[in-house]
Amino acid sequence: MQLTIGRIQIRSALRIGATSLIAAVLGTHSLSALPEIGAPAPPVGPMQLFQAPKEARPDWRNLKGEVVVLEFWATWCAPCIASIPHLNQLVESLDPAKFQFISIDDEDPKTVQAFLAKKQMAGWIGVDTSGSVFARYGVKARPTTIIVDGNGRVIAATDIDSVNAADLKAVAARKRVTFKPAMEITSSSGPSATDAKARPLFAVSISEAAPDAKFSQVRHPPTGTDLLGADADYLLTEAFSPITNRLDLMSPLPKGRYDLRTDFADVPGSVTTSVVQQAILAGLHMQVQSKTVTKGAYILNATDASKQLLSPTVSTGRQLRGYWNGGLRIFNGTMDDLAYELATGLENPVVNETGIDGKFDLDLRFTERDADSVRAALKAFGLELVQGNQEMSITVLEVSRQEQSVPSHASEIQAPKP
């Protein structure tokens, strides 16, 4: 997933506070992992199936010969809902005799049925009320996509937005395909009393990881969370959330992958944020400077068609908003949220004068910094964007490489032990 703001491309930038696209952690002390690539796929039953033939059974004997896409999701998971249009497009574009999509939820069946009555979701829907399928596949982050070939072997653990029809057809043709790996979350059980005494009270470090390191997030409560195998754009997104900061990349980001480790004991959040920002910038040999620019504002208005064309939210979870896969997506968001995100894409202030209350789901496709393209996308929702007659100031963070510097092997900030 890529987010473009100004000239910076940021991975997985649809943030919800300090979390990324992680909707849930199942089992706070579980160290189980996603299935190994090439291994036989674990059982997918028993499950209650919706939108499937009466005789359908979710087992590998009945599914043999088909490429199966397992999508682990939930009705409250905003990133999952954001991915449904792409999932539907894949299902519709592929031969149902060769490909089977099963979206697996672990909520109450009535909750899932109520959601499906409001939101179309193609393919079979499996309800794993016992949580056994989630456990067998080691799924903690949602959405997570597992792809299984016609011989019942795991081909990939990824995310559905990184999957395209051509790659799935290649899998069906028994060709080798490389998919972007899914992020894994693991949690340690917490330090023992002896370990706690030995742990630093305050430490942040960033070091180089192997070029092919798999991205994972490791929680070690109560003192911190580590990001392992992250690239530079992810680290900058983690430090400077594009939801609240407009970023402009003035020079290329360093290549490679990095491990960010943190340990904080009873340290205020404002302090940890500042220190992590400085550690990332120091490790990448980057610098950030703010600048204020004045530009003419746009006005976001409603038309008579907006009541019919705007869709009230179907999300029961937290808000999600941002630029993702070439479009602007807002789920469980307000018109103020839409105005803010349009301002980010246009790099111009946008004032909400729609007078519309409530929360909505919107998926807009347009060319960033192209007002005409934005207007065309908004028209589908009964909204319009007009040039205002006032000027407003906005603050932009410029991210640039420090002169004559190359990222060192490791950078560390650590408070001395008492």
C-alpha positions in Angstrom: 0.0 0.0 0.0 1.3 3.4 -0.9 0.4 6.8 0.1 1.7 9.8 -1.8 1.8 13.2 -0.1 3.6 15.8 -2.1 6.5 13.7 -3.4 6.8 11.2 -0.5 5.5 7.7 -0.8 4.6 6.1 2.5 3.8 2.5 3.0 0.7 1.4 5.0 -0.2 5.0 5.8 -3.9 4.6 6.8 -3.2 5.1 10.5 -5.6 4.9 13.5 -3.7 6.7 16.2 -0.5 4.9 16.8 -1.7 1.7 15.2 -1.2 0.9 11.5 -3.4 -1.4 9.6 -3.6 -3.9 12.4 -7.2 -4.3 13.4 -6.9 -7.0 16.1 -4.4 -9.0 18.1 -5.7 -12.5 18.9 -4.1 -14.0 22.0 -1.9 -11.5 23.8 0.7 -14.1 24.7 0.6 -16.3 21.5 3.8 -16.8 19.6 2.2 -18.9 16.8 3.2 -17.8 13.3 1.5 -17.7 9.9 1.9 -20.9 7.9 5.2 -21.6 6.2 5.3 -21.1 2.4 5.1 -24.5 0.7 3.6 -26.3 3.7 0.3 -28.1 3.5 -2.5 -25.7 4.4 -4.1 -26.4 7.8 -7.8 -27.4 7.9 -10.3 -24.7 7.3 -13.3 -26.4 8.9 -15.6 -26.7 10.6 -17.2 -23.4 9.7 -20.7 -22.1 9.0 -20.8 -21.0 5.4 -22.9 -18.2 3.8 -23.2 -17.5 0.1 -22.1 -21.1 -0.8 -23.9 -24.0 -2.3 -25.7 -26.3 0.2 -23.4 -29.1 -0.6 -20.2 -27.0 -0.2 -17.7 -28.2 2.4 -14.6 -26.1 3.4 -12.0 -28.9 3.3 -9.0 -29.4 1.1 -10.4 -32.7 -0.4 -13.4 -30.9 -1.9 -11.3 -27.9 -2.9 -8.5 -29.8 -4.5 -7.5 -28.4 -7.9 -8.7 -24.9 -7.1 -6.6 -21.9 -6.1 -8.2 -20.9 -2.8 -7.9 -17.4 -1.3 -8.6 -17.2 2.4 -9.4 -13.7 3.6 -9.3 -13.2 7.4 -11.5 -10.2 8.3 -14.1 -8.8 10.7 -17.2 -6.5 10.3 -15.6 -4.0 12.7 -12.2 -3.9 10.9 -12.1 -0.7 8.8 -9.1 -1.8 6.6 -11.0 -5.1 5.9 -14.0 -3.1 4.7 -11.8 -0.8 2.6 -10.5 -3.9 0.8 -13.9 -5.3 -0.1 -14.2 -3.5 -3.5 -10.9 -5.0 -4.6 -11.8 -8.4 -3.3 -15.1 -8.3 -5.2 -13.3 -7.2 -8.4 -11.0 -10.2 -8.1 -13.9 -12.7 -7.6 -15.8 -11.3 -10.6 -12.7 -11.4 -12.9 -11.7 -15.0 -12.2 -13.2 -18.4 -13.3 -15.2 -19.8 -10.3 -14.3 -23.3 -11.5 -10.6 -22.6 -10.9 -10.6 -20.1 -8.0 -12.5 -20.0 -4.7 -12.5 -17.1 -2.3 -13.5 -17.7 1.4 -13.7 -14.7 3.7 -13.4 -15.9 7.3 -14.8 -14.0 10.3 -15.0 -15.2 13.9 -17.9 -13.0 15.1 -21.5 -14.1 15.8 -23.2 -15.3 12.6 -26.1 -12.8 13.1 -23.6 -10.0 13.1 -22.0 -11.2 9.9 -25.4 -11.7 8.2 -26.5 -8.1 9.2 -23.3 -6.7 7.7 -23.8 -8.6 4.4 -27.3 -7.3 4.1 -25.8 -3.8 3.9 -22.5 -4.5 2.1 -22.0 -6.8 -0.8 -19.1 -9.2 -0.4 -18.4 -11.7 -3.2 -17.3 -15.3 -2.6 -18.1 -17.7 0.3 -18.3 -16.3 3.8 -17.1 -18.5 6.6 -17.9 -18.0 10.2 -15.3 -19.5 12.6 -17.1 -19.0 15.9 -14.7 -21.2 17.8 -11.7 -19.3 16.6 -9.9 -22.6 15.7 -9.3 -21.6 12.0 -7.7 -18.3 13.1 -5.6 -20.2 15.6 -4.4 -22.9 13.1 -3.3 -20.2 10.6 -1.7 -18.0 13.3 -3.6 -15.0 12.2 -3.5 -12.0 14.6 -3.6 -9.0 12.2 -6.6 -8.3 10.1 -6.9 -8.2 7.2 -4.6 -11.1 6.3 -4.8 -13.1 3.1 -3.6 -16.7 2.7 -3.3 -18.2 -0.8 -3.4 -21.9 -1.3 -2.6 -23.7 -4.6 -4.5 -26.5 -6.2 -2.5 -29.1 -4.3 -3.5 -27.7 -1.0 -0.1 -26.0 -0.2 0.3 -22.5 1.1 1.7 -20.1 -1.6 1.5 -16.8 0.2 0.6 -15.0 3.4 -0.1 -11.4 2.2 -2.8 -8.7 2.1 -5.6 -8.7 -0.5 -4.8 -5.3 -1.9 -1.4 -6.6 -3.0 -3.0 -9.5 -4.9 -4.0 -9.2 -8.6 -5.8 -11.5 -11.0 -2.7 -12.1 -13.2 -0.7 -13.4 -10.2 -3.6 -15.7 -9.2 -3.8 -17.1 -12.7 -0.1 -17.7 -12.6 -0.5 -19.7 -9.4 -3.2 -21.7 -11.1 -0.7 -22.4 -14.0 1.8 -23.6 -11.4 4.1 -20.7 -12.1 6.3 -19.2 -9.3 4.8 -15.9 -8.0 6.3 -13.7 -5.3 3.7 -11.9 -3.1 4.3 -9.1 -0.6 4.5 -10.8 2.8 1.9 -10.1 5.4 2.9 -8.4 8.6 3.0 -10.6 11.6 2.4 -9.7 15.2 4.0 -11.6 18.0 3.8 -10.9 21.7 6.3 -11.9 24.4 4.9 -13.0 27.8 6.5 -10.0 29.5 9.7 -9.9 31.5 10.2 -11.8 34.7 11.1 -9.9 37.9 14.8 -10.7 37.3 14.6 -9.6 33.6 12.7 -6.4 34.5 15.6 -5.3 36.7 18.1 -5.9 33.9 16.0 -4.1 31.2 16.8 -0.4 30.5 14.4 2.1 31.8 14.6 4.1 28.6 16.1 2.9 25.3 15.5 3.3 21.6 17.7 1.7 18.9 17.6 1.5 15.1 19.8 -0.9 13.2 20.1 -2.5 9.7 18.2 -5.7 9.1 18.8 -8.3 6.5 17.7 -7.1 3.0 15.1 -9.8 2.8 14.0 -9.5 6.4 10.3 -10.2 6.9 8.3 -7.3 8.4 6.9 -8.0 11.9 5.8 -6.2 14.9 6.8 -7.6 18.3 5.0 -6.4 21.4 6.8 -6.8 24.8 4.4 -5.3 27.3 4.5 -3.3 29.3 7.6 -1.5 28.1 7.4 -1.3 24.3 6.9 -2.5 20.8 9.6 -3.4 18.2 9.2 -2.9 14.4 11.5 -5.5 12.6 12.3 -5.6 9.0 10.7 -2.2 8.3 11.7 0.0 5.4 12.4 3.7 5.6 9.1 4.9 4.4 7.2 2.8 7.0 9.5 4.1 9.8 8.9 7.7 8.8 5.1 7.1 8.6 5.3 5.6 12.1 7.1 8.6 13.4 5.3 11.4 11.5 1.7 10.3 10.9 0.5 11.6 7.5 -3.0 11.9 9.0 -1.9 14.8 11.1 1.2 16.0 9.2 1.7 17.0 5.6 5.0 15.5 4.4 7.1 16.5 1.4 10.1 14.3 0.5 12.9 16.5 -0.9 15.5 13.7 -1.5 15.4 9.9 -1.9 14.9 7.7 1.1 17.7 5.2 1.9 17.1 1.7 0.7 17.1 -1.5 2.8 15.3 -2.6 5.9 15.7 -1.7 9.6 14.9 -2.9 13.1 13.5 -0.3 15.5 13.5 -1.4 19.1 12.0 0.5 22.0 11.9 0.1 25.8 10.0 2.7 27.9 9.0 2.3 31.5 6.5 4.8 32.7 7.6 7.5 30.2 5.0 10.1 29.0 3.8 9.5 25.4 4.9 13.0 24.3 8.5 12.1 25.3 8.5 8.7 23.6 7.1 10.2 20.4 9.8 12.8 20.2 12.7 10.4 21.0 11.5 7.8 18.5 11.3 10.6 15.8 14.8 11.7 16.5 16.2 8.1 16.6 14.6 7.3 13.2 15.9 10.5 11.6 19.4 10.0 13.1 19.5 6.3 12.0 18.4 7.2 8.4 20.5 10.3 8.4 17.4 12.4 7.4 16.2 15.7 8.7 12.7 17.3 8.9 12.0 21.0 8.7 8.6 22.7 8.8 7.6 25.5 6.5 4.4 27.5 6.3 2.8 28.4 2.9 -0.3 30.4 2.0 -2.6 29.1 -0.7 -6.1 29.8 -1.9 -8.7 27.6 -0.2 -11.3 25.4 -1.9 -14.9 25.0 -0.6 -16.5 21.6 -0.3 -20.3 21.9 -0.9 -23.3 19.6 -1.1 -25.7 19.3 -4.0 -29.4 18.2 -4.1 -28.1 14.7 -5.0 -25.9 14.2 -2.0 -28.6 12.6 0.2 -29.2 9.9 -2.3 -25.6 9.3 -3.3 -23.8 9.4 0.1 -23.6 6.0 1.8 -23.9 6.0 5.7 -21.1 4.0 7.2 -21.3 0.2 7.5 -18.3 0.1 9.8 -18.8 -0.8 13.4 -15.2 -0.2 14.2 -12.8 2.8 14.4 -12.4 5.4 11.8 -10.0 4.9 8.8 -9.0 7.6 6.4 -6.2 8.2 3.9 -4.7 7.6 0.5 -4.4 4.0 -0.5 -3.8 2.2 -3.8 -4.3 5.3 -5.9 -7.4 6.6 -4.2 -8.9 8.3 -1.2 -10.8 6.1 1.2 -12.8 7.2 4.2 -14.7 4.8 6.4 -16.7 5.9 9.4 -15.7 9.4 8.6 -17.3 12.9 8.6 -17.4 15.6 6.0 -14.7 17.4 8.0 -12.5 14.3 7.6 -13.2 14.3 3.9 -12.2 18.0 3.7 -9.0 17.4 5.6 -7.9 14.5 3.3 -8.8 16.4 0.1 -6.6 19.2 1.4 -3.8 16.7 1.8 -4.2 15.4 -1.7 -4.6 18.8 -3.3 -1.9 20.4 -1.1 -4.4 23.3 -0.6 -6.8 24.1 2.2 -10.3 22.7 1.8 -13.2 24.1 3.9 -16.2 22.0 4.7 -19.4 23.9 4.0 -21.6 20.9 3.2 -23.7 21.2 6.3 -24.0 17.4 6.3 -23.8 15.6 9.7 -23.2 11.9 10.3 -20.5 9.4 9.2 -20.0 7.9 5.8 -18.0 5.5 3.7 -16.4 7.0 0.6 -14.0 5.6 -2.0 -12.8 8.2 -4.4 -10.4 7.7 -7.4 -8.6 10.8 -8.7 -5.3 12.3 -9.6 -3.6 14.0 -6.7 -3.1 17.8 -7.0 -5.6 17.8 -9.9 -8.7 19.8 -8.9 -10.7 18.8 -12.0 -10.1 15.1 -11.3 -11.2 15.6 -7.7 -14.3 17.4 -8.8 -15.2 14.5 -11.1 -14.8 12.0 -8.3 -16.8 14.0 -5.8 -19.7 14.4 -8.3 -20.5 10.7 -7.9 -21.4 11.4 -4.2 -23.4 14.5 -4.9 -20.6 16.8 -3.7 -18.8 19.7 -5.4 -15.5 21.5 -5.0 -15.3 25.2 -5.8 -12.5 27.8 -5.6 -12.9 30.0 -2.6 -11.9 33.7 -2.3 -9.9 33.4 0.9 -6.3 32.4 1.5 -5.2 30.1 4.3 -1.8 29.1 5.7 -0.8 25.4 5.9 2.3 23.8 7.5 4.3 21.3 5.5 7.1 19.1 6.9 10.0 18.8 4.4 12.0 15.6 4.7 15.5 15.6 3.3 18.8 13.8 3.5 21.5 15.4 5.7 24.4 16.5 3.6 27.3 14.0 3.1 25.7 11.3 5.2 24.9 7.7 4.7 22.9 5.6 7.2 25.2 3.9 9.6 25.0 0.3 10.8 23.2 1.3 14.0 22.0 4.3 15.9 21.0 4.1 19.5 19.6 6.4 22.1 19.8 5.0 25.6 19.5 6.6 29.0 22.1 5.7 31.4 21.1 3.2 34.1 20.7 4.6 37.5 
